[in-house]
Structures are given as structure tokens and as C-alpha cells.
Amino acid sequence: MVFKEDITRQTETTIENIAYLIDENNLKERYGLQNGASLKDIQQIRVYTKRERDGDTVKKICEQSFPGVSQIYCIADICRPSLLVEIEAVAVVRKRGK
């Protein structure tokens, strides 16, 4: 769901989508993987915002959602015209018990 012109909701939804994508149930169902991850397993994010004026809002939300994680921010064109933010995340998934 895209919240037109609402950078806060778009950023929050993007983070929710990342959490869903790396979740154990999703990875098992879609790809047959046995281990998943959570937002706590994110090691790095790269954040693209379409408009410079949204940078502070996006950064605040990301810093709250990914505390202590390496973060890179830049202004860039986004893949879809209606989107204002895009986030790439790198998660490390470890085998259970290790």
C-alpha cells in the first residue's frame, strides 16, 4: 500500500515490508529456507529519499527502527513515481543455536 505524499507512513510501511520479507515463515514458505531473521538481525541499511525535505523524518524513523545499525542516506530517484523512500537492508542470518 502506498500512502501518497505521506513520507512517515511510506517509511514505516517499508520497514514493515522488510520485516515480513526476512521473517522465518516467509523465507521457509517461499524459498524453503530453515532460518529467518528479524529487524534485530539487520547490519546495514541504505536509504534513498526522493525529496531532500523528507530526509530528517526518514532518518528519525530509521534510527528508531534500526538502533546501532550502519546507515547511509542519499537523495535519489526512486523506482516508482508514487514512492518517496526506498530502503535496502542487509541482514545476517545465523543457524539456530549458534
C-alpha positions as CSV (number, residue, x, y, z in Angstrom):
1,M,0.0,0.0,0.0
2,V,1.3,3.4,-1.0
3,F,0.4,6.4,1.2
4,K,0.6,9.2,-1.4
5,E,2.7,12.1,-0.2
6,D,3.0,10.7,3.4
7,I,6.7,10.1,4.0
8,T,6.1,8.9,7.5
9,R,3.7,6.1,6.5
10,Q,5.7,5.2,3.5
11,T,8.8,4.8,5.6
12,E,7.0,2.8,8.3
13,T,5.4,0.5,5.7
14,T,8.8,0.0,4.0
15,I,10.3,-1.2,7.3
16,E,7.3,-3.4,8.0
17,N,7.8,-5.0,4.5
18,I,11.5,-5.6,5.2
19,A,10.5,-7.4,8.5
20,Y,8.0,-9.5,6.6
21,L,10.4,-10.4,3.8
22,I,13.1,-11.7,6.1
23,D,10.8,-13.4,8.6
24,E,11.4,-17.1,9.0
25,N,7.8,-18.1,7.9
26,N,8.1,-16.2,4.7
27,L,11.6,-17.5,3.8
28,K,10.5,-21.1,4.6
29,E,7.3,-20.9,2.6
30,R,8.7,-19.1,-0.4
31,Y,12.3,-20.4,-0.6
32,G,12.4,-23.5,1.6
33,L,14.9,-21.9,3.9
34,Q,15.0,-23.1,7.5
35,N,16.2,-19.8,9.2
36,G,14.8,-16.4,9.0
37,A,15.7,-13.0,10.5
38,S,14.2,-10.0,12.3
39,L,14.9,-6.3,12.2
40,K,17.4,-7.0,15.0
41,D,19.5,-9.0,12.5
42,I,19.9,-6.0,10.1
43,Q,23.5,-5.0,9.9
44,Q,23.3,-2.1,7.4
45,I,20.7,0.0,5.7
46,R,20.9,2.2,2.7
47,V,18.1,4.7,2.4
48,Y,17.1,6.6,-0.7
49,T,14.7,9.6,-0.4
50,K,13.2,11.3,-3.4
51,R,12.9,14.7,-1.7
52,E,15.5,16.4,0.4
53,R,12.9,17.9,2.7
54,D,12.0,14.3,3.9
55,G,15.5,13.4,5.0
56,D,15.1,14.3,8.7
57,T,11.8,12.5,9.1
58,V,13.1,9.3,7.4
59,K,16.3,9.4,9.4
60,K,14.5,9.7,12.7
61,I,12.2,6.7,11.9
62,C,15.1,4.6,10.7
63,E,17.3,5.4,13.7
64,Q,14.5,4.3,16.0
65,S,13.8,1.1,14.0
66,F,17.5,0.2,13.5
67,P,19.4,1.5,16.5
68,G,23.2,1.0,16.3
69,V,23.0,-0.1,12.6
70,S,25.2,1.3,10.0
71,Q,23.1,3.7,8.0
72,I,23.7,5.5,4.7
73,Y,21.3,8.2,3.4
74,C,21.1,9.8,0.0
75,I,18.7,11.7,-2.3
76,A,17.9,9.7,-5.4
77,D,15.3,8.8,-7.9
78,I,13.0,6.1,-6.6
79,C,11.9,3.1,-8.7
80,R,8.2,4.1,-8.8
81,P,6.9,7.6,-9.3
82,S,4.5,7.4,-6.3
83,L,7.2,6.3,-3.8
84,L,9.1,8.8,-1.7
85,V,11.5,6.4,0.0
86,E,13.3,3.1,-0.7
87,I,15.4,1.1,1.9
88,E,17.9,-1.6,1.2
89,A,18.8,-3.7,4.2
90,V,21.5,-6.3,4.8
91,A,20.7,-8.9,7.5
92,V,22.9,-11.7,8.8
93,V,21.0,-14.9,9.4
94,R,22.7,-17.4,11.6
95,K,21.8,-21.1,12.2
96,R,19.8,-21.6,15.3
97,G,21.9,-22.4,18.4
98,K,25.0,-20.6,17.2
